[in-house]
Amino acid sequence: MANIIRRRPVNNLLGLRDEMDRFLSDTFRMFDDDYGARLGWQPAVDLEETEDAFVVTAELPGMKKDDIKINIAENKVMISGELLEEQDVQEKNYYVKERARGRFSRGFTLPTPVSSAEAEATYKEGILKLKLPKAEEAKPKEIAIKDE
């Protein structure tokens, strides 16, 4: 007995589009030494929500903490900075050059306002950890029911 398989050509096209985007991006990056400098780069970021805060963890290897800027306004967070190219490199005979350099900027709009006065940031071994406590008005509150 033969099995019947339902075909969905649209799913195949979407996968093909993703593959083409990845191929073209990698191809142009391979031939362009200034790719990262011109387009900037995006550090990998995790954004987690707990009951009373948002926690942002960003990978920023090779950066100094003084080169990282964090701006917070209501429910918007912006992390930016610049990772400079090493200046003491004498020879530029690269076979592969994948490490990104240049300016970066990552912004997030959080679902609720945060308290910028109580925000804390730590930077250790290339990992930036940012704790953004939710504003009091954004925290869930339990309301007692009164007798009439």
C-alpha positions in Angstrom: 0.0 0.0 0.0 1.3 3.4 -0.9 1.6 6.3 1.6 0.2 9.6 0.6 2.4 12.6 1.3 1.0 16.1 1.4 3.2 18.5 -0.5 3.6 22.1 0.7 5.6 23.9 -2.0 5.5 27.2 -0.1 7.6 25.7 2.8 10.2 24.6 0.3 10.4 28.2 -1.2 10.8 29.7 2.3 13.7 27.4 3.1 15.3 28.1 -0.3 15.0 31.9 0.4 16.8 31.5 3.8 19.5 29.4 2.2 20.0 32.0 -0.5 20.2 34.9 2.0 22.8 33.0 4.1 24.8 32.1 0.9 24.9 35.7 -0.4 25.7 37.1 3.1 28.6 34.7 3.6 29.9 35.2 0.0 30.0 39.0 0.2 31.6 38.9 3.7 34.3 36.5 2.4 35.4 39.0 -0.3 35.0 42.2 1.6 37.6 43.0 4.3 35.7 46.1 5.5 32.3 44.3 5.8 32.2 44.4 9.5 33.6 48.0 9.7 31.0 49.4 7.2 27.9 47.5 8.3 28.8 47.2 12.0 28.3 44.0 13.9 25.7 42.6 16.3 26.8 40.9 19.5 24.9 37.8 20.6 22.4 38.7 23.3 20.0 36.8 25.6 17.0 38.7 27.1 15.3 37.0 30.0 12.3 38.1 32.0 11.9 37.2 35.7 9.1 38.1 38.0 10.6 41.4 39.0 13.3 42.2 36.4 14.7 41.8 32.9 18.2 40.3 32.5 20.2 41.1 29.4 23.4 39.0 28.8 25.5 40.1 25.9 28.7 38.6 24.5 31.3 41.3 23.9 34.7 39.6 23.8 37.8 41.7 23.6 36.1 44.9 24.7 37.0 47.1 27.6 34.1 48.1 29.9 34.9 51.8 29.2 34.1 51.3 25.5 30.5 50.0 26.3 27.6 52.5 26.6 24.2 51.6 28.1 21.2 53.9 27.8 17.8 53.2 29.5 14.6 55.2 29.0 11.2 53.9 30.2 11.0 50.5 28.5 13.8 51.0 25.9 17.4 49.7 26.4 20.3 50.5 24.1 23.7 48.9 24.3 26.4 50.3 22.0 30.1 50.6 21.7 33.1 50.1 19.4 35.6 47.3 19.1 38.7 48.7 17.5 41.1 46.8 15.2 44.5 45.9 16.6 47.0 48.5 15.5 50.2 46.5 15.9 49.4 44.0 13.0 52.3 44.4 10.5 51.3 42.0 7.8 47.8 41.8 6.2 48.1 38.4 4.5 44.9 36.9 5.9 43.5 33.6 4.7 40.4 34.0 6.8 39.2 37.1 8.6 35.9 36.5 10.4 36.2 38.5 13.7 34.0 41.5 13.6 35.3 45.0 14.4 33.8 48.4 14.4 30.7 50.0 16.0 27.7 48.1 17.2 24.4 49.0 18.6 21.6 46.7 20.0 18.3 48.1 21.1 15.3 46.5 22.8 11.8 47.6 23.6 10.7 45.8 26.7 7.0 45.0 27.4 7.0 47.1 30.6 8.9 50.1 31.9 12.0 49.5 34.0 13.6 51.4 36.9 16.8 52.9 35.4 17.9 54.2 38.8 18.1 50.6 40.2 19.6 49.0 37.0 22.9 47.2 37.5 25.6 46.2 35.0 28.5 43.9 35.3 31.2 43.0 32.8 33.5 40.0 33.3 35.5 37.9 30.8 33.7 39.4 27.7 30.2 38.9 29.1 28.0 42.0 29.9 25.2 41.2 32.3 22.5 43.9 32.7 19.8 43.6 35.4 16.8 45.9 34.8 14.3 45.9 37.7 10.7 46.4 36.6 9.2 49.7 37.6 6.9 49.4 40.6 3.8 50.3 38.5 4.7 47.4 36.1 5.0 44.7 38.8 1.9 42.5 39.3 -0.1 43.4 42.4 -2.6 41.4 44.3 -5.7 43.3 45.3 -7.6 42.3 48.4 -11.4 42.2 48.1 -13.2 44.1 50.8 -16.5 43.2 52.5 -19.4 45.6 51.8 
